[in-house]
Structure formats: structure tokens, C-alpha cells
Amino acid sequence: MLKSVLSTALLAAGLVTASTTLSIAADAKGDWVRPNGASKIRISSCGSALCGKLIWLREPRNDTQNPDASKRSRPLVGVQIVQSMKPTSQENQWKGKVYNAEDGKTYTGFIKLTSANKLKLEGCVMGGLICKGETWTRAN
């Protein structure tokens, strides 16, 4: 009897741990660092989508490449660079727009949570035929 109760308790604890791990692993929200360590982006909910804004830059600068001349003097910190990401049919993947402050262009974008601490971001042109991306690491 005691052995059966212990087995059931261990099984229940294992299921709770597994479901907690899965929910954490599937959560793209949080702070992320680019591979070069030059910036941090905070991914959070924006309505039914995910969005991400720059929260830190090693070398703060303005949005000088923005096609809208009135925005070129604004600081990049605080700018939303990941926009309106909605879930796709692929697990842990979202599609929306990505603003690239380096060239001032907005691209079709994808983010994909590849592990609990890795998020791949891609910007694409030509209907997704050509994509360029990088993998961000969850900030501590």
C-alpha cells in the first residue's frame, strides 16, 4: 500500500515538473541578448501577439537610418523592433515584422524558441525566400 502511494506521488510530482518545464520552455517572453552582446531586447505580450523593444544598448544611439525623418533623432532604446508576432502552425514559432535599425527597413520576421534559453530571429525578403537571422540568448 505504502509503495503504491509513493509511486503515485512520485508520478504526480514528475508530471507537475514536466508540465512546468514545458510551459517555461514554450515562453518566448523575457529579456534576450544578441550574440554580439551589444543590445538587449524585451519580448512581451502586445494584445494577442508578441512584441519586442530595445531595452539596452552598449553604445546608445539614435534611430538615424529610419525612413521617417521625424524619427531619426529619437533614441533607439525603447523602440519596438519585433512587431505583432503571431503564432504560426509550427510549434514555438511566431510571424510578424522586424525593424532593422541598422538599415531602417522593416522586414517580414519570424521568431522561434529553439530551447528555453535560445530564440532565433529571422528577417526575410521576397516572401520568405531569403532570410537572415541570429540566435539570441535569454538574459540572466
C-alpha positions, -999 to 999 in steps of 0.1 A, spaced: 0 0 0 27 25 10 47 15 -21 17 23 -43 11 56 -26 47 66 -30 47 55 -67 16 76 -73 31 106 -55 63 104 -75 44 100 -108 23 131 -99 54 151 -90 71 141 -122 41 152 -143 39 185 -125 76 191 -131 73 181 -167 44 204 -173 61 233 -156 93 227 -177 72 226 -209 54 258 -201 87 276 -193 103 262 -225 74 275 -246 76 310 -233 94 334 -255 86 364 -232 116 378 -213 148 396 -219 171 385 -247 207 394 -257 220 395 -292 251 372 -300 275 402 -300 262 414 -266 256 449 -280 219 450 -271 191 436 -251 155 431 -263 124 425 -241 98 403 -256 63 407 -241 27 404 -250 11 431 -271 -26 422 -273 -28 387 -287 7 389 -303 43 392 -291 64 423 -295 99 432 -285 116 465 -278 152 475 -273 158 479 -235 196 484 -235 224 493 -259 261 490 -252 266 522 -273 233 542 -271 225 560 -304 196 575 -323 174 559 -349 194 576 -377 185 552 -405 147 555 -400 130 563 -433 107 587 -414 130 618 -410 110 629 -379 121 597 -361 158 599 -368 166 619 -337 148 595 -313 169 572 -291 168 536 -302 164 524 -266 126 519 -263 120 514 -300 99 483 -308 119 462 -332 99 430 -330 63 437 -341 30 419 -340 44 383 -339 15 358 -341 18 320 -337 24 300 -369 15 264 -375 50 254 -363 54 248 -326 71 277 -307 72 299 -338 57 334 -344 55 355 -376 52 393 -378 75 422 -386 111 430 -376 125 466 -377 162 466 -385 177 499 -371 209 492 -390 193 499 -424 160 515 -413 139 488 -430 111 466 -417 111 430 -428 87 401 -426 100 383 -395 100 351 -376 109 342 -340 113 307 -329 120 294 -294 146 267 -301 151 260 -264 142 275 -230 172 299 -234 176 304 -272 154 324 -295 161 325 -332 151 357 -350 149 360 -388 141 388 -411 130 378 -446 125 393 -481 109 381 -513 80 364 -495 104 345 -472 126 332 -499 157 349 -485 161 351 -447 189 363 -425 189 358 -388 206 353 -355 200 334 -323 195 354 -291 203 341 -256 180 346 -226 194 373 -203 201 363 -167 
